[in-house]
Amino acid sequence: MGHPFGGTVVILSCCPGVLRGPQPVCNQPMASWTRLLVLLGVGLAVVGLTTVSAQEGVVGSWTGTLDAGTAELRIVFHIERGSDGRTATMDSPDQGATGIPVSDVTVVGDSVTLAVDRIAGAYEGVLVEDSAKIKGTWTQAGQSFPLTLTPADEADTAPPPRPQHPEPPSPYAADSVTVRNESAGLTLDGTLTRPDGDGPHPAVVLVSGSGPQDRNSEVANHRLFHVLADHLTRQGIAVLRYDERGVGASEGTFEGATSEDFAGDAAAAVRFLKGRPGIDSEAVGLLGMSEGGLVAPMVHTRFEPVDFLVLMAGPSVPGHEILVEQGARMASAQGASPSAVDTIRSMQQQIMRAVRTASDSAEVANQVRSMLKKQGLPDAQAESQIEQMTSPWFRFFVRYDPAPTLRQVDVPVLALYGSKDLQVPPEQNAPPMRAALRSSPSDDVTVRVLDGLNHLFQPAETGLPTEYAQIETTMAPRALEAVAAWIRARTAVN
C-alpha cells in the first residue's frame, strides 16, 4: 500500500504502517531501519543484475535475522543465475513483504554485495565456513546492523501463521459479482457473502484503507476484510468487498485517484447492494477502515445515502494534522528522545505546510526536496517521498478536513479506535469525532476506544507497524463482535 493509510506505506522518518505520511530523518538508531520496513511492502519485478566473478556458492536462498531493536525480523535474499548473470530479490516474511528487487549483485572472491536501491539499503558480507554462511552488515541511510545469512529452507521463508483466515467450507454463500460505476466508466470486481436463507438480509459494503487494496484488504499477510466479512456473514449480515479500481480484477486506474474517486466507487457498490435480491434495501450500510473511515461519511452525504456507518480508525481531523502527530508518536514509541521528537514534529509541520500551500506539484517538489536535502536523506529515498507527496491522492488527503462532512451525518454511527493506534491516534481523533457527530442530525452515535488494540485492531504491545506481521491475530475477536453486535442491534437480522 503506497499511501498513509492502507498497508505498507512510505514515510520519511521513524516508522512504517497503514496510514503514512512523510516524516523527517531522526538521529535515533531506529530511524533508518524503519524506513526500510516501510518500503518492504512494495512488490516489484526483478531487475537485471551484474556480476563480477564466477562464484556459484552464493546462488540460492539465504536468510538471517535482523535485530531492529523493537523487533527481530527475518530477511531473505533469493539469488539466481540466469543467462544475463545473477538476479536477486529480497523478502521480509515477518512483514508479509516479498519480491523486493535487488538492483545489483556483486561477487568478488568471497565478498558479496547486494544493493537494494529501492529502499536505499545494501548488504555487504563475506562467505565463510566453506560458503556455509555469509557474515556481513546491512546498511541503510547511514545506519548499520550486523546480519549473518545462512542457507534458507521453506520454513525459514514462511510467514507467521494466520489462524483467523477462513477455510472452506463456509456456512454461507459467496458470490463473485461485478459492480458498475457508470460515472467513472469502470467495473469493480468483488465478492458478496450472504447468510443462508432468503432474507432479506442487512448488508454492508467494506471500504478499505489507502494504497492499492484488493477485496481482502491484505496487510502483512493479514486478510483483514476476509476475516471481517466471514465474521459478519456468520452473524446474519451480508457483506460486499471489492478490488479497488485498477487492482486485481477491477477496471480503471488506481494512480491519480483521490478519496473522492474512491467514494464514487463505494457509492456504486451501495447502489448495487440496494438492488440485489435477498438484500434489505433499507438496511444497507458502509464500514470504512482507516482512510475508508474518511470515505464512508463522504459517500453518505455526497453520493449515495446509507442506513448506518461503521468507522474503524477513521480520521476526524485534517490529514496534515494526523501525519504530524503520527510521525511524532512513532518516533517516540521507537525510543527517540524528546528533543528528537520535537525536531520531527517541526519538520513534519514544515513539509505539510509546503504541501498545503504550494500552487502546484512542481512547487511542492522543489520545496520538499530542499528540506529533505538538509536532512541528508539519500536521493533515491527522497525522490520516492516527493513522488508520494506530489500525488493527487496525497495533496487531497493533507488538505481535507472530515469534520464538516461528519457534522452532516444523519444515520446511526459506530466509530471505533484502538488505544495503541499510532497511525490514527485515538487521543487526537476520538474527541473530535465525538464532537462532530454529536453536533450532527444523528441521534445514535457511539464512539469507543478499545484498550490494547493497534491500527489494525490487533492486540499489540507498542502499536508500531513493525508488529503487524508478527502478531498472529488478524483482528481481535472483541473488535469483530463489537461491530457485529452494533449492526445487529440496528437492523432486522433474519
Secondary structure, DSSP 8 states (H G I E B T S, - for coil): --SSSSSS---SSS--SSS-------SSTHHHHHHHHHHTT----------SS---TT-EEEEEEEE-SS-EEEEEEEEEEETTEEEEEEEEGGGTEEEEE--EEEEETTEEEEEEGGGTEEEEEEEETTTTEEEEEEEETTEEEEEEEEE--HHHH-----TTS--S--SEEEEEEEEEETTTTEEEEEEEEEESSS--EEEEEEE--SSS--TT-EETTEEHHHHHHHHHHHTT-EEEEE--TTSTT--S--TT--HHHHHHHHHHHHHHHHTSTTEEEEEEEEEEETHHHHHHHHIIIII---SEEEEES---S-HHHHHHHHHHHHHHHTT--HHHHHHHHHHHHHHHHHHHH-SSHHHHHHHHHHHHHHHT--HHHHHHHHHHHTSHHHHHHHH---HHHHTT--S-EEEEEETT-SSS-HHHHHHHHHHHHHTSS-S-EEEEEETTB-TTS-B-SS--GGGTTT-S-SS-HHHHHHHHHHHHHHS---
